[in-house]
Amino acid sequence: MSASSSSRTDGAEALCRHFGSCGGCAIQNLPYPDQLKFKAEKLARLMSRLGAPEPVVHPSPQTRFYRNKMEFSFGKAGDGGRLHLGLKVRKSFSRVLDLEECLLSSPETPRLLGAVREWAARRGLKPYDARDHSGLLRHVIVREAKSSAESGERMVGLIAAPGDIDPGAFAEAVTAAYPASSVWIGWNAKPSDTAVADAILPVQGSPSIVETLFVAGRELSFKLSPYSFFQTNTKAAEVLYGQIVEWAGLSGAESVLDVYSGSGGIALSMAGSIAKVSALEMNPQAVADATENAARNGVGNVRFYEGTSELLLAALLDTAPDLVVVDPPRAGLMPRALKALLASPPPRLLYVSCNPGTLARDVAALVPFFRPERLALVDMFPHTEHLESALLLSRVSAPKSSVKP
């Protein structure tokens, strides 16, 4: 099945007026069951040759307005250099599409973007141009607590190059159009096009929001700072974490190592069913949030370590955890982290992935010492070609002397 065509013969129509020109959704024109079939077939093709079973498919509980975080870009268009704010044009890294509609974030988001455009135009603020380092405005970040559509907290952040911006005027423009409980401004002096700030100034409210997850009969609340990693689809994250807890089959005496732990979603979801959890995360703000989240939820058997998997994973594997959970970024496991797992393979390994290509690459290195047992697709990203998967592997041998980390 091809998911790249924008036309259909079965009567399906694109949901959003920007479909075809916006880079945000590539398969929005497919009926949702066909989207799931396309993703399941893609995952199965990659993983079946490695001995994995057919994936269990978990649809997203929500297919519209499901994202709890969005990053929008500023840019110039060819119409006289007018400032645009939205998502990148499909297959373009430099052109930005003004969004007047978006079915991924919330119904209020287009109104927010329009208000920020008007604020920038009134004050004569220009988008940042990395070619000559001119202009100021780079990105708008929106985070929303999706656990309650009516009372959920919402955060809006502006990332700009160093320069003269009135924080109060920005916050006023935001809150006049959008129910933000947190507004901040961050500055990024680097030329790279990443939505990350070197420093953050809280302008209104707390520089964080609180999200709630319901996993395996437990209610967990999470403090989220601007750059804390948290699964972008809250309701699908509950499905994913519930699947992890179910597969783990914990009796209460086990120890678990959670690698790339972010703000503690997986670690805290499992903590109520095991003796102890060790969690590793390189982002210091995420570690701080995760530690606070453990206290917030009355969890005392989790310890969070700040550092990279390349440097600390081997030492943490020496504690002989019964289960290791890895949830790496799209690039997959770093070579030294992979070698550490092969040198000290745990009895069970649960690999959570947002990139089936790097999952297949890493599993190809792991299968001499691990056997794939269960595979699941959790649709974290409806209307896009991206997919989230979880693979449970069991150890078949432990040749510690054959691999050096």
RODO-2510 file (C-alpha; in nm, 4 decimals, decimal comma):
residues 405
     n   res          X          Y          Z
     1     m     0,0000     0,0000     0,0000
     2     s     0,1358     0,3411    -0,0896
     3     a     0,0890     0,6235     0,1593
     4     s     0,2571     0,8924    -0,0476
     5     s    -0,0243     0,9702    -0,2891
     6     s    -0,2568     1,2610    -0,2120
     7     s    -0,5412     1,1176    -0,4205
     8     r    -0,7665     0,8221    -0,3452
     9     t    -1,0137     0,6140    -0,5436
    10     d    -1,2196     0,5019    -0,2437
    11     g    -1,3746     0,8372    -0,1588
    12     a    -1,1415     0,9236     0,1304
    13     e    -1,0661     1,2956     0,1546
    14     a    -0,7959     1,4925     0,3318
    15     l    -0,9159     1,6311     0,6635
    16     c    -0,7110     1,9520     0,6690
    17     r    -0,7042     2,2336     0,4133
    18     h    -0,3225     2,2337     0,4227
    19     f    -0,2840     1,8678     0,3299
    20     g    -0,0355     1,8206     0,0466
    21     s     0,1597     2,1401     0,1109
    22     c     0,2202     2,1079     0,4872
    23     g     0,4957     1,8763     0,6049
    24     g     0,3117     1,7815     0,9229
    25     c     0,0851     1,5003     0,7973
    26     a     0,1712     1,2758     0,5030
    27     i    -0,1038     1,0102     0,5147
    28     q    -0,3969     1,2146     0,6406
    29     n    -0,5893     1,1268     0,3236
    30     l    -0,5986     0,7570     0,4159
    31     p    -0,8908     0,6246     0,6232
    32     y    -0,7598     0,5522     0,9714
    33     p    -0,7805     0,1695     0,9428
    34     d    -0,5671     0,1953     0,6274
    35     q    -0,3140     0,4101     0,8117
    36     l    -0,2787     0,1381     1,0747
    37     k    -0,2473    -0,1317     0,8080
    38     f     0,0228     0,0666     0,6274
    39     k     0,2238     0,1097     0,9481
    40     a     0,1816    -0,2510     1,0615
    41     e     0,2979    -0,3803     0,7236
    42     k     0,5999    -0,1496     0,7314
    43     l     0,6974    -0,2655     1,0807
    44     a     0,6400    -0,6323     0,9985
    45     r     0,8561    -0,6131     0,6848
    46     l     1,1483    -0,4766     0,8820
    47     m     1,1186    -0,7030     1,1852
    48     s     1,0036    -1,0413     1,0474
    49     r     1,3460    -1,1163     0,8981
    50     l     1,4884    -1,0766     1,2487
    51     g     1,2552    -1,3379     1,3938
    52     a     0,9984    -1,1029     1,5442
    53     p     0,6320    -1,2077     1,5472
    54     e     0,3533    -1,0146     1,3778
    55     p     0,2906    -0,6915     1,5670
    56     v    -0,0090    -0,6405     1,7918
    57     v    -0,1626    -0,3122     1,6766
    58     h    -0,2912    -0,0538     1,9260
    59     p    -0,4790     0,2358     1,7608
    60     s    -0,4459     0,5818     1,9081
    61     p    -0,7371     0,6530     2,1458
    62     q    -0,7586     0,9958     1,9785
    63     t    -0,6906     1,0737     1,6130
    64     r    -0,7534     1,4493     1,6268
    65     f    -0,5967     1,7120     1,8549
    66     y    -0,3888     1,4404     2,0203
    67     r    -0,0452     1,6021     2,0391
    68     n     0,0609     1,7533     2,3717
    69     k     0,3632     1,9277     2,2194
    70     m     0,4141     2,1121     1,8914
    71     e     0,7065     2,3157     1,7598
    72     f     0,6271     2,5870     1,5052
    73     s     0,8775     2,7772     1,2927
    74     f     0,9055     3,1380     1,1788
    75     g     1,0111     3,2086     0,8231
    76     k     0,9799     3,4395     0,5252
    77     a     0,7782     3,3738     0,2142
    78     g     0,8294     3,4952    -0,1399
    79     d     0,5426     3,7448    -0,1055
    80     g     0,7554     4,0446    -0,0202
    81     g     0,9278     3,8751     0,2731
    82     r     0,6135     3,8695     0,4895
    83     l     0,6638     3,6820     0,8162
    84     h     0,5125     3,3354     0,8312
    85     l     0,4561     3,1135     1,1369
    86     g     0,3574     2,7500     1,1168
    87     l     0,5094     2,4226     0,9974
    88     k     0,7677     2,3615     0,7276
    89     v     0,6404     2,3199     0,3742
    90     r     0,6461     1,9564     0,2678
    91     k     0,9916     1,8474     0,1448
    92     s     1,1425     2,1862     0,2291
    93     f     1,3761     2,2821     0,5123
    94     s     1,3583     2,6565     0,4532
    95     r     0,9998     2,7450     0,3587
    96     v     0,7315     2,7886     0,6257
    97     l     0,3583     2,7492     0,5774
    98     d     0,1213     2,9778     0,7668
    99     l    -0,1151     2,7460     0,9511
   100     e    -0,4793     2,8454     0,9563
   101     e    -0,5905     2,4999     1,0643
   102     c    -0,4220     2,2087     1,2420
   103     l    -0,5791     1,8853     1,3588
   104     l    -0,2797     1,7703     1,5621
   105     s    -0,2566     2,0183     1,8510
   106     s    -0,5782     2,1827     1,9745
   107     p    -0,8584     2,3803     1,8073
   108     e    -0,7253     2,7016     1,9655
   109     t    -0,3727     2,6701     1,8237
   110     p    -0,4338     2,8436     1,4864
   111     r    -0,5772     3,1428     1,6730
   112     l    -0,2634     3,1540     1,8878
   113     l    -0,0368     3,1473     1,5824
   114     g    -0,2372     3,4246     1,4197
   115     a    -0,2073     3,6412     1,7306
   116     v     0,1709     3,5911     1,7445
   117     r     0,2013     3,6828     1,3748
   118     e     0,0059     4,0029     1,4352
   119     w     0,2162     4,0876     1,7424
   120     a     0,5378     4,0414     1,5429
   121     a     0,4078     4,2493     1,2511
   122     r     0,2980     4,5380     1,4765
   123     r     0,6441     4,5536     1,6339
   124     g     0,8359     4,5082     1,3115
   125     l     1,0021     4,1848     1,4282
   126     k     1,1583     3,9683     1,1575
   127     p     1,2183     3,5931     1,1386
   128     y     1,5716     3,4753     1,2013
   129     d     1,7789     3,4063     0,8886
   130     a     2,0689     3,1686     0,9516
   131     r     2,2420     3,2723     0,6281
   132     d     2,3222     3,6259     0,7422
   133     h     2,2220     3,5959     1,1110
   134     s     1,9602     3,8684     1,0724
   135     g     1,6186     3,8788     1,2375
   136     l     1,5049     3,7570     1,5769
   137     l     1,2119     3,5158     1,5762
   138     r     1,2869     3,1429     1,5481
   139     h     1,0243     2,9110     1,7014
   140     v     0,7073     2,8894     1,9091
   141     i     0,6706     2,5848     2,1340
   142     v     0,3297     2,4794     2,2641
   143     r     0,2793     2,2152     2,5355
   144     e    -0,0668     2,1140     2,6515
   145     a    -0,1783     1,8842     2,9322
   146     k    -0,4257     1,6572     2,7550
   147     s    -0,5507     1,4730     3,0638
   148     s    -0,8351     1,7230     3,0941
   149     a    -0,9481     1,9130     2,7871
   150     e    -1,1337     2,1666     3,0003
   151     s    -0,8839     2,2468     3,2758
   152     g    -0,5526     2,1191     3,1374
   153     e    -0,2521     2,3474     3,1792
   154     r    -0,0953     2,4965     2,8667
   155     m     0,2496     2,6387     2,7959
   156     v     0,3675     2,8721     2,5199
   157     g     0,7337     2,9493     2,4643
   158     l     0,9043     3,1802     2,2158
   159     i     1,2587     3,1064     2,1015
   160     a     1,4440     3,4008     1,9534
   161     a     1,7930     3,5099     1,8643
   162     p     1,9427     3,7593     2,1127
   163     g     1,7788     4,0965     2,0664
   164     d     1,5186     4,3432     2,1882
   165     i     1,1835     4,1766     2,2599
   166     d     0,9231     4,3018     2,5066
   167     p     0,8318     3,9903     2,7143
   168     g     0,5155     4,1458     2,8571
   169     a     0,3806     4,2385     2,5145
   170     f     0,4410     3,8848     2,3906
   171     a     0,2600     3,7326     2,6900
   172     e    -0,0295     3,9738     2,6421
   173     a    -0,0652     3,8754     2,2761
   174     v    -0,0573     3,5057     2,3667
   175     t    -0,3099     3,5117     2,6490
   176     a    -0,5536     3,7311     2,4560
   177     a    -0,5914     3,4506     2,2024
   178     y    -0,5084     3,1307     2,3882
   179     p    -0,5608     2,9970     2,7445
   180     a    -0,1922     2,9713     2,8373
   181     s    -0,1074     2,9117     3,2038
   182     s     0,2669     2,9379     3,1332
   183     v     0,4495     3,1790     2,9011
   184     w     0,8259     3,2016     2,8578
   185     i     1,0887     3,3388     2,6215
   186     g     1,4164     3,1669     2,5404
   187     w     1,7215     3,2837     2,3475
   188     n     1,9253     3,0775     2,1047
   189     a     2,2385     3,2321     1,9536
   190     k     2,3409     2,9202     1,7596
   191     p     2,2905     2,9077     1,3809
   192     s     2,1389     2,5564     1,3850
   193     d     1,7643     2,5327     1,3246
   194     t     1,6690     2,3635     1,6505
   195     a     1,3911     2,4669     1,8876
   196     v     1,6192     2,4771     2,1908
   197     a     1,7145     2,7836     2,3962
   198     d     2,0409     2,8559     2,5751
   199     a     1,8524     3,0450     2,8488
   200     i     1,4849     3,0790     2,9434
   201     l     1,3009     3,3730     3,1005
   202     p     0,9664     3,2834     3,2658
   203     v     0,7262     3,5653     3,1757
   204     q     0,3907     3,4527     3,3135
   205     g     0,2947     3,1634     3,5391
   206     s     0,5160     2,8681     3,6216
   207     p     0,7788     2,7582     3,3659
   208     s     0,6241     2,4102     3,3758
   209     i     0,2892     2,2346     3,3448
   210     v     0,1472     1,9161     3,5007
   211     e     0,0172     1,6233     3,2967
   212     t    -0,1613     1,3126     3,4273
   213     l    -0,1362     0,9551     3,3077
   214     f    -0,3562     0,6586     3,3995
   215     v    -0,1490     0,3390     3,3702
   216     a    -0,2315    -0,0107     3,4966
   217     g    -0,4914     0,1194     3,7411
   218     r    -0,2666     0,3936     3,8800
   219     e    -0,2929     0,7706     3,8395
   220     l     0,0438     0,9426     3,7919
   221     s     0,1119     1,3138     3,7584
   222     f     0,4145     1,4585     3,5790
   223     k     0,5766     1,7983     3,5938
   224     l     0,6908     1,8964     3,2451
   225     s     0,9474     2,1691     3,1829
   226     p     0,9998     2,3127     2,8335
   227     y     1,2531     2,0465     2,7311
   228     s     1,1588     1,7445     2,9388
   229     f     1,0954     1,4442     2,7153
   230     f     0,7386     1,3150     2,7368
   231     q     0,5526     1,1071     2,4797
   232     t     0,3692     1,3521     2,2532
   233     n     0,0394     1,1605     2,2535
   234     t    -0,0796     1,1391     2,6156
   235     k    -0,3574     0,8855     2,5671
   236     a    -0,1458     0,6602     2,3454
   237     a     0,1355     0,6845     2,6032
   238     e    -0,1030     0,5311     2,8564
   239     v    -0,1553     0,2412     2,6139
   240     l     0,2195     0,2022     2,5543
   241     y     0,3125     0,2087     2,9221
   242     g     0,0291    -0,0303     3,0027
   243     q     0,1647    -0,2711     2,7416
   244     i     0,5133    -0,2440     2,8927
   245     v     0,3850    -0,3223     3,2418
   246     e     0,1817    -0,6167     3,1094
   247     w     0,4738    -0,7650     2,9163
   248     a     0,7091    -0,7212     3,2094
   249     g     0,4951    -0,9652     3,4115
   250     l     0,6471    -0,8395     3,7335
   251     s     0,6113    -1,0238     4,0642
   252     g     0,7318    -0,7399     4,2861
   253     a     1,0862    -0,8602     4,3544
   254     e     1,2547    -0,7572     4,0285
   255     s     1,4940    -0,4730     3,9554
   256     v     1,4567    -0,2727     3,6348
   257     l     1,6928    -0,0403     3,4495
   258     d     1,5236     0,2306     3,2427
   259     v     1,7574     0,3926     2,9878
   260     y     1,6689     0,7253     2,8194
   261     s     1,4145     0,7772     3,0950
   262     g     1,3075     1,1359     3,0187
   263     s     1,0735     1,2772     3,2815
   264     g     1,0183     0,9309     3,4290
   265     g     0,7117     0,8023     3,2446
   266     i     0,8187     0,4393     3,2078
   267     a     1,0105     0,4214     3,5365
   268     l     0,7207     0,5522     3,7442
   269     s     0,4672     0,3380     3,5577
   270     m     0,6619     0,0267     3,6605
   271     a     0,7708     0,1357     4,0084
   272     g     0,4564     0,0134     4,1829
   273     s     0,5167    -0,3453     4,0683
   274     i     0,8879    -0,3996     4,1373
   275     a     1,1532    -0,3769     4,4068
   276     k     1,3562    -0,0970     4,2512
   277     v     1,4126     0,1010     3,9330
   278     s     1,7345     0,2650     3,8187
   279     a     1,6773     0,5279     3,5497
   280     l     1,9354     0,6941     3,3237
   281     e     1,8826     1,0263     3,1446
   282     m     2,1310     1,2776     3,0033
   283     n     1,9099     1,5916     3,0157
   284     p     1,9615     1,7544     3,3584
   285     q     1,6236     1,9315     3,3528
   286     a     1,4480     1,6030     3,2736
   287     v     1,6327     1,4353     3,5642
   288     a     1,5218     1,7167     3,7966
   289     d     1,1626     1,6842     3,6755
   290     a     1,1711     1,3052     3,7057
   291     t     1,3021     1,3233     4,0625
   292     e     1,0259     1,5671     4,1517
   293     n     0,7708     1,3465     3,9748
   294     a     0,8743     1,0497     4,1878
   295     a     0,8179     1,2543     4,5035
   296     r     0,4921     1,3936     4,3624
   297     n     0,3594     1,0398     4,3200
   298     g     0,4943     0,9012     4,6466
   299     v     0,7402     0,6692     4,4722
   300     g     1,0508     0,5911     4,6757
   301     n     1,2066     0,2968     4,4905
   302     v     1,3351     0,4842     4,1824
   303     r     1,6776     0,6423     4,1497
   304     f     1,7519     0,8723     3,8586
   305     y     2,1060     0,9033     3,7246
   306     e     2,2183     1,1951     3,5078
   307     g     2,4538     1,0950     3,2295
   308     t     2,4836     0,9390     2,8867
   309     s     2,4247     0,5754     2,8017
   310     e     2,7715     0,5670     2,6466
   311     l     2,9366     0,6474     2,9802
   312     l     2,7102     0,4962     3,2469
   313     l     2,5179     0,2064     3,0945
   314     a     2,7957    -0,0528     3,1403
   315     a     2,8264     0,0278     3,5122
   316     l     2,4500     0,0130     3,5647
   317     l     2,4320    -0,3221     3,3847
   318     d     2,6834    -0,4559     3,6362
   319     t     2,4066    -0,4290     3,9002
   320     a     2,2398    -0,7236     3,7173
   321     p     1,8890    -0,5850     3,6489
   322     d     1,6210    -0,8418     3,5687
   323     l     1,4811    -0,6244     3,2894
   324     v     1,6298    -0,3367     3,0882
   325     v     1,4024    -0,0919     2,9072
   326     v     1,5548     0,1336     2,6405
   327     d     1,3645     0,4170     2,4729
   328     p     1,6282     0,5934     2,2606
   329     p     1,5801     0,8917     2,0295
   330     r     1,5257     0,8423     1,6559
   331     a     1,8980     0,7779     1,6013
   332     g     1,8672     0,4587     1,8063
   333     l     2,1263     0,3145     2,0428
   334     m     2,4729     0,4650     2,0376
   335     p     2,7470     0,2123     1,9470
   336     r     2,8969     0,2030     2,2985
   337     a     2,5527     0,1525     2,4535
   338     l     2,4835    -0,1348     2,2154
   339     k     2,8183    -0,2939     2,2961
   340     a     2,7469    -0,2642     2,6683
   341     l     2,4188    -0,4547     2,6243
   342     l     2,5973    -0,7253     2,4278
   343     a     2,8759    -0,7520     2,6861
   344     s     2,6329    -0,7852     2,9791
   345     p     2,3002    -0,8944     2,8278
   346     p     2,0157    -0,8824     3,0813
   347     p     1,7638    -1,1698     3,1026
   348     r     1,5081    -0,9534     2,9228
   349     l     1,5319    -0,6388     2,7115
   350     l     1,2365    -0,4198     2,6168
   351     y     1,3152    -0,1843     2,3290
   352     v     1,0762     0,1099     2,2745
   353     s     1,1328     0,2826     1,9423
   354     c     1,0018     0,5790     1,7447
   355     n     1,2048     0,4799     1,4378
   356     p     1,1552     0,1295     1,2931
   357     g     1,4649     0,1665     1,0771
   358     t     1,7061     0,2133     1,3658
   359     l     1,5134    -0,0460     1,5691
   360     a     1,5777    -0,3039     1,2970
   361     r     1,9433    -0,2020     1,2759
   362     d     1,9963    -0,2397     1,6515
   363     v     1,7997    -0,5633     1,6795
   364     a     2,0109    -0,7134     1,3997
   365     a     2,3106    -0,6644     1,6297
   366     l     2,1235    -0,7984     1,9325
   367     v     1,9683    -1,1161     1,7902
   368     p     2,2778    -1,3345     1,8254
   369     f     2,2284    -1,3006     2,2022
   370     f     1,8560    -1,2170     2,2276
   371     r     1,5386    -1,3708     2,0863
   372     p     1,2438    -1,1442     1,9894
   373     e     0,9361    -1,2544     2,1831
   374     r     0,6635    -0,9924     2,1397
   375     l     0,6130    -0,6936     1,9105
   376     a     0,3565    -0,4157     1,9384
   377     l     0,2739    -0,1106     1,7323
   378     v     0,1264     0,1777     1,9295
   379     d     0,0000     0,4504     1,6971
   380     m     0,1450     0,7546     1,8674
   381     f     0,1282     0,9680     1,5500
   382     p    -0,2005     0,9388     1,3556
   383     h    -0,2013     1,0920     1,0039
   384     t     0,1787     1,0761     0,9815
   385     e     0,4083     0,7994     0,8621
   386     h     0,5811     0,7874     1,2016
   387     l     0,5105     0,4965     1,4321
   388     e     0,5970     0,3889     1,7848
   389     s     0,6759     0,0262     1,8593
   390     a     0,7788    -0,1926     2,1496
   391     l     0,9777    -0,5145     2,1198
   392     l     1,0355    -0,7606     2,4041
   393     l     1,3485    -0,9735     2,3737
   394     s     1,4783    -1,2533     2,5950
   395     r     1,8404    -1,3529     2,6401
   396     v     1,9539    -1,6721     2,4708
   397     s     2,3206    -1,6501     2,5682
   398     a     2,5482    -1,4286     2,7744
   399     p     2,8960    -1,4261     2,6175
   400     k     3,0460    -1,1585     2,8406
   401     s     3,3975    -1,2373     2,7336
   402     s     3,3325    -1,1970     2,3597
   403     v     3,2264    -0,8324     2,3445
   404     k     3,4085    -0,5377     2,4915
   405     p     3,2165    -0,2136     2,5503
***
